[in-house]
Amino acid sequence: MFFNDVPFFAKYIPPVGSALVAAPANALTNIIVSLLTPPPPKHVQDLLRQVHTSA
């Protein structure tokens, strides 16, 4: 989306401002997705535990 040959977001939202919005939004999205994602099956958990403790 352009406004007078300048991208709309570049004109109305400065780079620092967009980063200040995007960083918390990204963190919040990561938290929500991690809470909604079910844990792996038991055999995968056991395998990960073995790999983690053997290293």
CHARMM-style PDB file with segment names, atoms N, HN, CA, C and O in Angstrom:
ATOM      1  N   MET     1       0.852  -1.165   0.000  1.00  0.00      PROA
ATOM      2  CA  MET     1       0.000   0.000   0.000  1.00  0.00      PROA
ATOM      3  C   MET     1       0.906   1.238   0.000  1.00  0.00      PROA
ATOM      4  O   MET     1       1.764   1.387   0.871  1.00  0.00      PROA
ATOM      5  N   PHE     2       0.709   2.119  -0.978  1.00  0.00      PROA
ATOM      6  HN  PHE     2       0.012   1.999  -1.685  1.00  0.00      PROA
ATOM      7  CA  PHE     2       1.557   3.294  -1.129  1.00  0.00      PROA
ATOM      8  C   PHE     2       0.741   4.567  -1.012  1.00  0.00      PROA
ATOM      9  O   PHE     2      -0.450   4.579  -1.320  1.00  0.00      PROA
ATOM     10  N   PHE     3       1.377   5.629  -0.571  1.00  0.00      PROA
ATOM     11  HN  PHE     3       2.346   5.620  -0.321  1.00  0.00      PROA
ATOM     12  CA  PHE     3       0.766   6.948  -0.465  1.00  0.00      PROA
ATOM     13  C   PHE     3       1.785   7.953  -0.975  1.00  0.00      PROA
ATOM     14  O   PHE     3       2.807   8.180  -0.326  1.00  0.00      PROA
ATOM     15  N   ASN     4       1.522   8.558  -2.130  1.00  0.00      PROA
ATOM     16  HN  ASN     4       0.692   8.373  -2.657  1.00  0.00      PROA
ATOM     17  CA  ASN     4       2.475   9.475  -2.781  1.00  0.00      PROA
ATOM     18  C   ASN     4       3.829   8.804  -2.995  1.00  0.00      PROA
ATOM     19  O   ASN     4       4.871   9.374  -2.672  1.00  0.00      PROA
ATOM     20  N   ASP     5       3.804   7.595  -3.539  1.00  0.00      PROA
ATOM     21  HN  ASP     5       2.957   7.132  -3.802  1.00  0.00      PROA
ATOM     22  CA  ASP     5       5.008   6.810  -3.840  1.00  0.00      PROA
ATOM     23  C   ASP     5       5.841   6.462  -2.609  1.00  0.00      PROA
ATOM     24  O   ASP     5       6.997   6.065  -2.755  1.00  0.00      PROA
ATOM     25  N   VAL     6       5.298   6.597  -1.418  1.00  0.00      PROA
ATOM     26  HN  VAL     6       4.359   6.919  -1.300  1.00  0.00      PROA
ATOM     27  CA  VAL     6       5.985   6.201  -0.188  1.00  0.00      PROA
ATOM     28  C   VAL     6       5.146   5.103   0.451  1.00  0.00      PROA
ATOM     29  O   VAL     6       3.932   5.259   0.583  1.00  0.00      PROA
ATOM     30  N   PRO     7       5.764   3.998   0.850  1.00  0.00      PROA
ATOM     31  CA  PRO     7       4.978   2.958   1.516  1.00  0.00      PROA
ATOM     32  C   PRO     7       4.218   3.533   2.719  1.00  0.00      PROA
ATOM     33  O   PRO     7       4.760   4.323   3.492  1.00  0.00      PROA
ATOM     34  N   PHE     8       2.980   3.129   2.854  1.00  0.00      PROA
ATOM     35  HN  PHE     8       2.539   2.487   2.226  1.00  0.00      PROA
ATOM     36  CA  PHE     8       2.097   3.668   3.890  1.00  0.00      PROA
ATOM     37  C   PHE     8       2.710   3.535   5.279  1.00  0.00      PROA
ATOM     38  O   PHE     8       2.729   4.494   6.051  1.00  0.00      PROA
ATOM     39  N   PHE     9       3.213   2.337   5.595  1.00  0.00      PROA
ATOM     40  HN  PHE     9       3.198   1.558   4.968  1.00  0.00      PROA
ATOM     41  CA  PHE     9       3.747   2.128   6.941  1.00  0.00      PROA
ATOM     42  C   PHE     9       5.018   2.935   7.174  1.00  0.00      PROA
ATOM     43  O   PHE     9       5.263   3.394   8.290  1.00  0.00      PROA
ATOM     44  N   ALA    10       5.834   3.114   6.127  1.00  0.00      PROA
ATOM     45  HN  ALA    10       5.635   2.742   5.221  1.00  0.00      PROA
ATOM     46  CA  ALA    10       7.056   3.903   6.292  1.00  0.00      PROA
ATOM     47  C   ALA    10       6.731   5.372   6.541  1.00  0.00      PROA
ATOM     48  O   ALA    10       7.497   6.079   7.196  1.00  0.00      PROA
ATOM     49  N   LYS    11       5.593   5.830   6.019  1.00  0.00      PROA
ATOM     50  HN  LYS    11       4.970   5.256   5.487  1.00  0.00      PROA
ATOM     51  CA  LYS    11       5.234   7.238   6.192  1.00  0.00      PROA
ATOM     52  C   LYS    11       4.649   7.501   7.574  1.00  0.00      PROA
ATOM     53  O   LYS    11       4.964   8.517   8.193  1.00  0.00      PROA
ATOM     54  N   TYR    12       3.806   6.606   8.062  1.00  0.00      PROA
ATOM     55  HN  TYR    12       3.550   5.781   7.559  1.00  0.00      PROA
ATOM     56  CA  TYR    12       3.063   6.887   9.291  1.00  0.00      PROA
ATOM     57  C   TYR    12       3.581   6.160  10.523  1.00  0.00      PROA
ATOM     58  O   TYR    12       3.244   6.534  11.647  1.00  0.00      PROA
ATOM     59  N   ILE    13       4.383   5.142  10.333  1.00  0.00      PROA
ATOM     60  HN  ILE    13       4.656   4.838   9.421  1.00  0.00      PROA
ATOM     61  CA  ILE    13       4.912   4.406  11.482  1.00  0.00      PROA
ATOM     62  C   ILE    13       6.427   4.382  11.348  1.00  0.00      PROA
ATOM     63  O   ILE    13       6.940   3.701  10.460  1.00  0.00      PROA
ATOM     64  N   PRO    14       7.159   5.092  12.186  1.00  0.00      PROA
ATOM     65  CA  PRO    14       8.620   5.092  12.079  1.00  0.00      PROA
ATOM     66  C   PRO    14       9.183   3.704  12.394  1.00  0.00      PROA
ATOM     67  O   PRO    14       8.529   2.915  13.076  1.00  0.00      PROA
ATOM     68  N   PRO    15      10.388   3.400  11.905  1.00  0.00      PROA
ATOM     69  CA  PRO    15      10.952   2.064  12.137  1.00  0.00      PROA
ATOM     70  C   PRO    15      11.041   1.688  13.617  1.00  0.00      PROA
ATOM     71  O   PRO    15      10.765   0.545  13.983  1.00  0.00      PROA
ATOM     72  N   VAL    16      11.420   2.634  14.461  1.00  0.00      PROA
ATOM     73  HN  VAL    16      11.644   3.562  14.164  1.00  0.00      PROA
ATOM     74  CA  VAL    16      11.518   2.326  15.891  1.00  0.00      PROA
ATOM     75  C   VAL    16      10.138   2.028  16.448  1.00  0.00      PROA
ATOM     76  O   VAL    16       9.977   1.108  17.250  1.00  0.00      PROA
ATOM     77  N   GLY    17       9.146   2.792  16.032  1.00  0.00      PROA
ATOM     78  HN  GLY    17       9.277   3.539  15.380  1.00  0.00      PROA
ATOM     79  CA  GLY    17       7.785   2.565  16.509  1.00  0.00      PROA
ATOM     80  C   GLY    17       7.263   1.213  16.088  1.00  0.00      PROA
ATOM     81  O   GLY    17       6.618   0.519  16.874  1.00  0.00      PROA
ATOM     82  N   SER    18       7.538   0.829  14.843  1.00  0.00      PROA
ATOM     83  HN  SER    18       8.062   1.393  14.205  1.00  0.00      PROA
ATOM     84  CA  SER    18       7.047  -0.464  14.386  1.00  0.00      PROA
ATOM     85  C   SER    18       7.760  -1.598  15.115  1.00  0.00      PROA
ATOM     86  O   SER    18       7.162  -2.642  15.376  1.00  0.00      PROA
ATOM     87  N   ALA    19       9.048  -1.398  15.449  1.00  0.00      PROA
ATOM     88  HN  ALA    19       9.535  -0.550  15.237  1.00  0.00      PROA
ATOM     89  CA  ALA    19       9.762  -2.428  16.208  1.00  0.00      PROA
ATOM     90  C   ALA    19       9.204  -2.531  17.626  1.00  0.00      PROA
ATOM     91  O   ALA    19       9.121  -3.622  18.191  1.00  0.00      PROA
ATOM     92  N   LEU    20       8.826  -1.400  18.189  1.00  0.00      PROA
ATOM     93  HN  LEU    20       8.893  -0.514  17.730  1.00  0.00      PROA
ATOM     94  CA  LEU    20       8.266  -1.422  19.541  1.00  0.00      PROA
ATOM     95  C   LEU    20       6.903  -2.103  19.572  1.00  0.00      PROA
ATOM     96  O   LEU    20       6.482  -2.601  20.616  1.00  0.00      PROA
ATOM     97  N   VAL    21       6.220  -2.128  18.449  1.00  0.00      PROA
ATOM     98  HN  VAL    21       6.563  -1.724  17.600  1.00  0.00      PROA
ATOM     99  CA  VAL    21       4.945  -2.837  18.363  1.00  0.00      PROA
ATOM    100  C   VAL    21       5.180  -4.299  18.007  1.00  0.00      PROA
ATOM    101  O   VAL    21       4.538  -5.189  18.565  1.00  0.00      PROA
ATOM    102  N   ALA    22       6.098  -4.547  17.081  1.00  0.00      PROA
ATOM    103  HN  ALA    22       6.619  -3.825  16.627  1.00  0.00      PROA
ATOM    104  CA  ALA    22       6.293  -5.905  16.574  1.00  0.00      PROA
ATOM    105  C   ALA    22       6.949  -6.824  17.599  1.00  0.00      PROA
ATOM    106  O   ALA    22       6.589  -7.999  17.683  1.00  0.00      PROA
ATOM    107  N   ALA    23       7.891  -6.324  18.369  1.00  0.00      PROA
ATOM    108  HN  ALA    23       8.183  -5.370  18.301  1.00  0.00      PROA
ATOM    109  CA  ALA    23       8.601  -7.194  19.313  1.00  0.00      PROA
ATOM    110  C   ALA    23       7.670  -7.768  20.389  1.00  0.00      PROA
ATOM    111  O   ALA    23       7.682  -8.980  20.603  1.00  0.00      PROA
ATOM    112  N   PRO    24       6.864  -6.944  21.073  1.00  0.00      PROA
ATOM    113  CA  PRO    24       5.935  -7.538  22.046  1.00  0.00      PROA
ATOM    114  C   PRO    24       4.870  -8.414  21.388  1.00  0.00      PROA
ATOM    115  O   PRO    24       4.454  -9.420  21.963  1.00  0.00      PROA
ATOM    116  N   ALA    25       4.427  -8.037  20.184  1.00  0.00      PROA
ATOM    117  HN  ALA    25       4.766  -7.219  19.718  1.00  0.00      PROA
ATOM    118  CA  ALA    25       3.433  -8.860  19.491  1.00  0.00      PROA
ATOM    119  C   ALA    25       4.022 -10.221  19.152  1.00  0.00      PROA
ATOM    120  O   ALA    25       3.345 -11.241  19.280  1.00  0.00      PROA
ATOM    121  N   ASN    26       5.271 -10.242  18.725  1.00  0.00      PROA
ATOM    122  HN  ASN    26       5.821  -9.413  18.621  1.00  0.00      PROA
ATOM    123  CA  ASN    26       5.937 -11.498  18.415  1.00  0.00      PROA
ATOM    124  C   ASN    26       6.102 -12.340  19.677  1.00  0.00      PROA
ATOM    125  O   ASN    26       5.835 -13.542  19.652  1.00  0.00      PROA
ATOM    126  N   ALA    27       6.531 -11.739  20.763  1.00  0.00      PROA
ATOM    127  HN  ALA    27       6.748 -10.763  20.783  1.00  0.00      PROA
ATOM    128  CA  ALA    27       6.704 -12.473  22.018  1.00  0.00      PROA
ATOM    129  C   ALA    27       5.371 -13.038  22.504  1.00  0.00      PROA
ATOM    130  O   ALA    27       5.298 -14.187  22.937  1.00  0.00      PROA
ATOM    131  N   LEU    28       4.333 -12.233  22.431  1.00  0.00      PROA
ATOM    132  HN  LEU    28       4.392 -11.299  22.079  1.00  0.00      PROA
ATOM    133  CA  LEU    28       3.008 -12.687  22.862  1.00  0.00      PROA
ATOM    134  C   LEU    28       2.512 -13.834  21.987  1.00  0.00      PROA
ATOM    135  O   LEU    28       1.936 -14.796  22.494  1.00  0.00      PROA
ATOM    136  N   THR    29       2.732 -13.738  20.683  1.00  0.00      PROA
ATOM    137  HN  THR    29       3.200 -12.957  20.271  1.00  0.00      PROA
ATOM    138  CA  THR    29       2.338 -14.817  19.777  1.00  0.00      PROA
ATOM    139  C   THR    29       3.091 -16.097  20.103  1.00  0.00      PROA
ATOM    140  O   THR    29       2.502 -17.178  20.100  1.00  0.00      PROA
ATOM    141  N   ASN    30       4.384 -15.990  20.384  1.00  0.00      PROA
ATOM    142  HN  ASN    30       4.862 -15.112  20.387  1.00  0.00      PROA
ATOM    143  CA  ASN    30       5.166 -17.180  20.747  1.00  0.00      PROA
ATOM    144  C   ASN    30       4.635 -17.829  22.018  1.00  0.00      PROA
ATOM    145  O   ASN    30       4.548 -19.054  22.099  1.00  0.00      PROA
ATOM    146  N   ILE    31       4.284 -17.030  22.999  1.00  0.00      PROA
ATOM    147  HN  ILE    31       4.355 -16.035  22.934  1.00  0.00      PROA
ATOM    148  CA  ILE    31       3.757 -17.567  24.256  1.00  0.00      PROA
ATOM    149  C   ILE    31       2.423 -18.259  24.025  1.00  0.00      PROA
ATOM    150  O   ILE    31       2.197 -19.356  24.537  1.00  0.00      PROA
ATOM    151  N   ILE    32       1.540 -17.633  23.263  1.00  0.00      PROA
ATOM    152  HN  ILE    32       1.723 -16.742  22.848  1.00  0.00      PROA
ATOM    153  CA  ILE    32       0.218 -18.217  23.004  1.00  0.00      PROA
ATOM    154  C   ILE    32       0.350 -19.536  22.257  1.00  0.00      PROA
ATOM    155  O   ILE    32      -0.306 -20.518  22.605  1.00  0.00      PROA
ATOM    156  N   VAL    33       1.199 -19.563  21.227  1.00  0.00      PROA
ATOM    157  HN  VAL    33       1.732 -18.766  20.943  1.00  0.00      PROA
ATOM    158  CA  VAL    33       1.375 -20.798  20.454  1.00  0.00      PROA
ATOM    159  C   VAL    33       1.972 -21.894  21.325  1.00  0.00      PROA
ATOM    160  O   VAL    33       1.560 -23.050  21.226  1.00  0.00      PROA
ATOM    161  N   SER    34       2.933 -21.552  22.176  1.00  0.00      PROA
ATOM    162  HN  SER    34       3.267 -20.613  22.257  1.00  0.00      PROA
ATOM    163  CA  SER    34       3.537 -22.579  23.026  1.00  0.00      PROA
ATOM    164  C   SER    34       2.537 -23.116  24.046  1.00  0.00      PROA
ATOM    165  O   SER    34       2.599 -24.289  24.412  1.00  0.00      PROA
ATOM    166  N   LEU    35       1.625 -22.275  24.504  1.00  0.00      PROA
ATOM    167  HN  LEU    35       1.575 -21.322  24.206  1.00  0.00      PROA
ATOM    168  CA  LEU    35       0.608 -22.749  25.447  1.00  0.00      PROA
ATOM    169  C   LEU    35      -0.439 -23.619  24.760  1.00  0.00      PROA
ATOM    170  O   LEU    35      -0.988 -24.529  25.382  1.00  0.00      PROA
ATOM    171  N   LEU    36      -0.722 -23.353  23.491  1.00  0.00      PROA
ATOM    172  HN  LEU    36      -0.276 -22.614  22.986  1.00  0.00      PROA
ATOM    173  CA  LEU    36      -1.747 -24.107  22.776  1.00  0.00      PROA
ATOM    174  C   LEU    36      -1.212 -25.382  22.128  1.00  0.00      PROA
ATOM    175  O   LEU    36      -1.995 -26.243  21.727  1.00  0.00      PROA
ATOM    176  N   THR    37       0.104 -25.514  22.020  1.00  0.00      PROA
ATOM    177  HN  THR    37       0.740 -24.814  22.345  1.00  0.00      PROA
ATOM    178  CA  THR    37       0.696 -26.690  21.389  1.00  0.00      PROA
ATOM    179  C   THR    37       0.758 -27.827  22.401  1.00  0.00      PROA
ATOM    180  O   THR    37       1.312 -27.655  23.487  1.00  0.00      PROA
ATOM    181  N   PRO    38       0.200 -28.984  22.062  1.00  0.00      PROA
ATOM    182  CA  PRO    38       0.245 -30.099  23.009  1.00  0.00      PROA
ATOM    183  C   PRO    38       1.672 -30.629  23.159  1.00  0.00      PROA
ATOM    184  O   PRO    38       2.495 -30.458  22.259  1.00  0.00      PROA
ATOM    185  N   PRO    39       1.967 -31.270  24.288  1.00  0.00      PROA
ATOM    186  CA  PRO    39       3.304 -31.840  24.468  1.00  0.00      PROA
ATOM    187  C   PRO    39       3.519 -33.001  23.493  1.00  0.00      PROA
ATOM    188  O   PRO    39       2.550 -33.576  22.997  1.00  0.00      PROA
ATOM    189  N   PRO    40       4.769 -33.347  23.216  1.00  0.00      PROA
ATOM    190  CA  PRO    40       5.031 -34.469  22.309  1.00  0.00      PROA
ATOM    191  C   PRO    40       4.603 -35.786  22.950  1.00  0.00      PROA
ATOM    192  O   PRO    40       4.434 -35.856  24.167  1.00  0.00      PROA
ATOM    193  N   PRO    41       4.427 -36.827  22.140  1.00  0.00      PROA
ATOM    194  CA  PRO    41       4.058 -38.131  22.696  1.00  0.00      PROA
ATOM    195  C   PRO    41       5.106 -38.623  23.693  1.00  0.00      PROA
ATOM    196  O   PRO    41       6.244 -38.154  23.706  1.00  0.00      PROA
ATOM    197  N   LYS    42       4.696 -39.571  24.520  1.00  0.00      PROA
ATOM    198  HN  LYS    42       3.772 -39.952  24.510  1.00  0.00      PROA
ATOM    199  CA  LYS    42       5.557 -40.076  25.597  1.00  0.00      PROA
ATOM    200  C   LYS    42       6.874 -40.628  25.064  1.00  0.00      PROA
ATOM    201  O   LYS    42       7.927 -40.380  25.651  1.00  0.00      PROA
ATOM    202  N   HSD    43       6.833 -41.377  23.954  1.00  0.00      PROA
ATOM    203  HN  HSD    43       5.978 -41.579  23.476  1.00  0.00      PROA
ATOM    204  CA  HSD    43       8.075 -41.964  23.441  1.00  0.00      PROA
ATOM    205  C   HSD    43       9.035 -40.882  22.942  1.00  0.00      PROA
ATOM    206  O   HSD    43      10.251 -41.058  23.016  1.00  0.00      PROA
ATOM    207  N   VAL    44       8.511 -39.776  22.439  1.00  0.00      PROA
ATOM    208  HN  VAL    44       7.523 -39.632  22.379  1.00  0.00      PROA
ATOM    209  CA  VAL    44       9.373 -38.672  22.005  1.00  0.00      PROA
ATOM    210  C   VAL    44       9.964 -37.973  23.231  1.00  0.00      PROA
ATOM    211  O   VAL    44      11.135 -37.594  23.225  1.00  0.00      PROA
ATOM    212  N   GLN    45       9.163 -37.804  24.268  1.00  0.00      PROA
ATOM    213  HN  GLN    45       8.212 -38.112  24.272  1.00  0.00      PROA
ATOM    214  CA  GLN    45       9.679 -37.206  25.503  1.00  0.00      PROA
ATOM    215  C   GLN    45      10.807 -38.056  26.081  1.00  0.00      PROA
ATOM    216  O   GLN    45      11.830 -37.526  26.514  1.00  0.00      PROA
ATOM    217  N   ASP    46      10.618 -39.379  26.086  1.00  0.00      PROA
ATOM    218  HN  ASP    46       9.787 -39.810  25.734  1.00  0.00      PROA
ATOM    219  CA  ASP    46      11.656 -40.276  26.603  1.00  0.00      PROA
ATOM    220  C   ASP    46      12.934 -40.171  25.773  1.00  0.00      PROA
ATOM    221  O   ASP    46      14.035 -40.134  26.322  1.00  0.00      PROA
ATOM    222  N   LEU    47      12.786 -40.125  24.447  1.00  0.00      PROA
ATOM    223  HN  LEU    47      11.892 -40.155  24.001  1.00  0.00      PROA
ATOM    224  CA  LEU    47      13.955 -40.007  23.577  1.00  0.00      PROA
ATOM    225  C   LEU    47      14.680 -38.686  23.820  1.00  0.00      PROA
ATOM    226  O   LEU    47      15.908 -38.662  23.910  1.00  0.00      PROA
ATOM    227  N   LEU    48      13.940 -37.602  23.925  1.00  0.00      PROA
ATOM    228  HN  LEU    48      12.943 -37.621  23.852  1.00  0.00      PROA
ATOM    229  CA  LEU    48      14.562 -36.302  24.183  1.00  0.00      PROA
ATOM    230  C   LEU    48      15.260 -36.282  25.541  1.00  0.00      PROA
ATOM    231  O   LEU    48      16.329 -35.688  25.682  1.00  0.00      PROA
ATOM    232  N   ARG    49      14.661 -36.926  26.532  1.00  0.00      PROA
ATOM    233  HN  ARG    49      13.793 -37.408  26.417  1.00  0.00      PROA
ATOM    234  CA  ARG    49      15.273 -36.982  27.857  1.00  0.00      PROA
ATOM    235  C   ARG    49      16.584 -37.768  27.803  1.00  0.00      PROA
ATOM    236  O   ARG    49      17.568 -37.380  28.432  1.00  0.00      PROA
ATOM    237  N   GLN    50      16.598 -38.883  27.045  1.00  0.00      PROA
ATOM    238  HN  GLN    50      15.798 -39.199  26.534  1.00  0.00      PROA
ATOM    239  CA  GLN    50      17.824 -39.678  26.910  1.00  0.00      PROA
ATOM    240  C   GLN    50      18.919 -38.879  26.207  1.00  0.00      PROA
ATOM    241  O   GLN    50      20.070 -38.883  26.643  1.00  0.00      PROA
ATOM    242  N   VAL    51      18.566 -38.202  25.135  1.00  0.00      PROA
ATOM    243  HN  VAL    51      17.631 -38.199  24.781  1.00  0.00      PROA
ATOM    244  CA  VAL    51      19.555 -37.428  24.379  1.00  0.00      PROA
ATOM    245  C   VAL    51      20.082 -36.286  25.234  1.00  0.00      PROA
ATOM    246  O   VAL    51      21.273 -35.977  25.199  1.00  0.00      PROA
ATOM    247  N   HSD    52      19.208 -35.668  25.991  1.00  0.00      PROA
ATOM    248  HN  HSD    52      18.240 -35.920  26.019  1.00  0.00      PROA
ATOM    249  CA  HSD    52      19.616 -34.523  26.801  1.00  0.00      PROA
ATOM    250  C   HSD    52      20.545 -34.946  27.938  1.00  0.00      PROA
ATOM    251  O   HSD    52      21.525 -34.258  28.225  1.00  0.00      PROA
ATOM    252  N   THR    53      20.247 -36.063  28.581  1.00  0.00      PROA
ATOM    253  HN  THR    53      19.452 -36.622  28.348  1.00  0.00      PROA
ATOM    254  CA  THR    53      21.061 -36.481  29.727  1.00  0.00      PROA
ATOM    255  C   THR    53      22.372 -37.122  29.289  1.00  0.00      PROA
ATOM    256  O   THR    53      23.331 -37.133  30.062  1.00  0.00      PROA
ATOM    257  N   SER    54      22.443 -37.658  28.066  1.00  0.00      PROA
ATOM    258  HN  SER    54      21.665 -37.649  27.438  1.00  0.00      PROA
ATOM    259  CA  SER    54      23.678 -38.313  27.617  1.00  0.00      PROA
ATOM    260  C   SER    54      24.704 -37.313  27.096  1.00  0.00      PROA
ATOM    261  O   SER    54      25.880 -37.652  26.966  1.00  0.00      PROA
ATOM    262  N   ALA    55      24.286 -36.109  26.801  1.00  0.00      PROA
ATOM    263  HN  ALA    55      23.331 -35.833  26.907  1.00  0.00      PROA
ATOM    264  CA  ALA    55      25.230 -35.131  26.224  1.00  0.00      PROA
ATOM    265  C   ALA    55      26.073 -34.453  27.274  1.00  0.00      PROA
ATOM    266  OT1 ALA    55      26.909 -33.611  26.946  1.00  0.00      PROA
TER     267      ALA     55
END
